[in-house]
Amino acid sequence: MKTISEFVSRHPWIYVVLAFLVLLTAWSTLISVAVKFAPKQVEVKR
């Protein structure tokens, strides 16, 4: 039976996929927090 470390050492692209998923999760979290706590829009009159 193969161990996880042997599997990952034979497939190093898994690190790239994991890094992309972490980056996508971080951006999603930041955007959702920014939308939730967005400042009120102020109308500017000329």
ZITA-V400147 format. One record per residue. RES is the residue in three letters. D_FIRST is the distance of its C-alpha to the first C-alpha in whole Angstrom. Layout:
BEGIN
RES,D_FIRST + RES,D_FIRST
END
This chain:
BEGIN
MET,0 + LYS,4 + THR,7 + ILE,10 + SER,12 + GLU,10 + PHE,11 + VAL,14 + SER,15 + ARG,15 + HIS,17 + PRO,19 + TRP,21 + ILE,20 + TYR,22 + VAL,25 + VAL,24 + LEU,24 + ALA,27 + PHE,29 + LEU,28 + VAL,29 + LEU,32 + LEU,33 + THR,32 + ALA,35 + TRP,37 + SER,37 + THR,38 + LEU,41 + ILE,42 + SER,42 + VAL,44 + ALA,46 + VAL,47 + LYS,48 + PHE,50 + ALA,52 + PRO,55 + LYS,58 + GLN,60 + VAL,63 + GLU,66 + VAL,68 + LYS,71 + ARG,74
END
